[in-house]
Amino acid sequence: MAARRAASSVLSRCLLARSSSSAAAAASPGGKSALLGPGALLRKFGTAPAAAAAATATTTEEPIQPAVEIKYTQLLINGNFVDAASGKTFPTVDPRTGEVIARVAEGDSEDIDRAVAAARRAFDEGPWPRMTAYERCRVLLRFADLIEQHADEIAALETWDNGKTLAQSAGAEVPMLARCMRYYAGWADKIHGLVVPADGAHHALVLHEPVGVAGQIIPWNFPLLMFAWKVGPALACGNTVVLKTAEQTPLSALYVASLLHEAGLPDGVLNVVSGFGPTAGAALCSHMGVDKLAFTGSTGTGQIVLELAARSNLKPVTLELGGKSPFIVMDDADVDQAVELAHHAVFFNQGQCCCAGSRTFVHERVYDEFVEKSKARAMKRVVGDPFRNGVEQGPQIDEEQFKKILRYVQSGVDSGATLLAGGDRAGNRGFYIQPTDDMKIAREEIFGPVQTILKFSHARGSGVEEVIRRANASHYGLAAGVFTRSLDAANTLSRALRVGTVWVNCYDVFDAGIPFGGYKMSGVGREKGVYALRNYLQTKAVVTPIRDAAWL
Ligand SMILES: NC(=O)c1ccc[n+]([C@@H]2O[C@H](COP(=O)([O-])OP(=O)(O)OC[C@H]3O[C@@H](n4cnc5c(N)ncnc54)[C@H](O)[C@@H]3O)[C@@H](O)[C@H]2O)c1
């Protein structure tokens, strides 16, 4: 059988459900809660008994050989693929097997120096900021065409290096990369300033200029999308770039960067350095020759990035950080649809999504039905080789993340949970749990396929204060989902939630034109849409006297 169904290996996603007997707990905000978790496929990484059993059950087949050649493993500096100055390399690993796909040049501070120097020259002396905006637009449009021509290879590379399903790479991420590039190509010749009607006889112009050299650091969960969100607006505005990719997923950015040069990008405009955070990443953040930083990753690293930027040259920083997003199901919701949407909100991309709807709040009137159906849906989830048709969930990115997810589930157990597993474990199908909102698993970002289902209540027809308060009781504020038939509830919730995106009766809609970013510790600034252009533009006022003005 191509893809093994979880029904035959239900330990791959356990259900941790709170005992229903406690009236006190049901009445409390922390109410009845359930956890659906982890469905990882990691033959070499399994440790905890439940997850290890699932991993073995789903990975007995030989991995499918990806139909793509690894062409680029060196750093891209000044238009050339080169070795690291140190000569060092590091392995990039197939998350299906733990085996090495390729060894990749390991950039560090010396390579960052080389890349920044190339970007500086390309900005100060090169044609990119000086060519017409329409010419820049055409390079980006040609790049989008090349992405589509090479879509199969790019998608295969992404799935191989990251473990996400090929269906997702080919059906969503590669098309979104091309779409995002066309979106920003369209902006290139529409960036213009203002004329201000100043007091007195002065001609006051506001020019929007490129910032200069942009340093960009991206994570491993959406390597291509993060490339698009960073590189697209920076290049459209006429900047040059040094991009530091995540050490777990260096391959796809190198491939598409080569296509961007084929599309006509001048040398030095985009430099790609593979390497680790504390070495290459920190060097980029601290570099005196970098004029702007854009970072996507965890909140903890974001704090380091901001500090390094402040201590060096005070370069402005955009941060896209972690989340613990609420998904709110009201009592008027169609439960079947809500279950499906909530399932995708949290399990999409193996749960490795900054905006994963990982705190599912469900109204008490539909809670039991919701939990039952969510359990059935999670049990049905197809875990397996991400190259196989029909597989919904591949492996987690690496051993570190896999173990971290299991530790979070264990922390639920340590907080008084009883494990409920299913299927083959007759009579001992999992853990029942009594979690509250204060549990670590309901507060911290797990970044894995673990769903926390929390119960809330309010008298029908009255306000939604309780769920608003609990949903907002987080240091994060990235996104939220609201599932209801009531326009009033949707309007109230979407204004009250302190988050950067509210999806109403939908989730994970990532149009290139819609801004994305976080409140609170989920980030600073916005990416995508017209808002991302602001990150890469300086504002200059030019004032000249007007002699004999016909009008002011
Ligand atoms: N808000 C968003 O748009 C968004 C999107 C995707 C992912 N994320 C977040 O990213 C995180 C997952 O990614 P991760 O585990 O790779 O995060 P991470 O912070 O560990 O790494 C992200 C990037 O930062 C680099 N880095 C690490 N230490 C550094 C340092 N000291 N100085 C400079 N750079 C350093 C890494 O090499 C990597 O390229 C999650 O928290 C997720 O929520 C946010």
The ligand as a Gaussian input file, in Angstrom:
#p B3LYP/6-31G(d) Opt

LIG

0 1
 N        6.009000      35.100000      11.554000
 C        6.370000      34.515000      10.430000
 O        6.141000      35.000000       9.334000
 C        7.086000      33.189000      10.489000
 C        7.162000      32.408000       9.339000
 C        7.833000      31.170000       9.413000
 C        8.410000      30.771000      10.615000
 N        8.318000      31.557000      11.714000
 C        8.895000      31.123000      12.986000
 O       10.164000      30.532000      12.776000
 C       10.433000      29.575000      13.811000
 C       10.945000      28.281000      13.217000
 O       12.105000      28.487000      12.568000
 P       13.518000      28.099000      13.209000
 O       13.379000      27.059000      14.232000
 O       14.418000      27.859000      12.055000
 O       13.885000      29.465000      13.929000
 P       15.306000      29.947000      14.360000
 O       15.065000      31.261000      14.997000
 O       16.052000      28.924000      15.097000
 O       16.100000      30.129000      12.977000
 C       15.676000      31.006000      11.977000
 C       16.882000      31.533000      11.224000
 O       17.670000      32.297000      12.126000
 C       19.017000      31.864000      12.073000
 N       19.634000      32.105000      13.370000
 C       19.668000      31.278000      14.448000
 N       20.384000      31.844000      15.445000
 C       20.807000      33.050000      15.008000
 C       21.579000      34.104000      15.572000
 N       22.107000      34.028000      16.790000
 N       21.801000      35.205000      14.829000
 C       21.292000      35.317000      13.585000
 N       20.574000      34.346000      12.987000
 C       20.320000      33.234000      13.684000
 C       18.928000      30.411000      11.675000
 O       20.139000      29.956000      11.147000
 C       17.808000      30.448000      10.669000
 O       18.277000      30.860000       9.415000
 C        9.134000      29.385000      14.531000
 O        9.153000      30.048000      15.761000
 C        8.110000      30.042000      13.601000
 O        6.964000      30.485000      14.251000
 C        7.670000      32.756000      11.672000

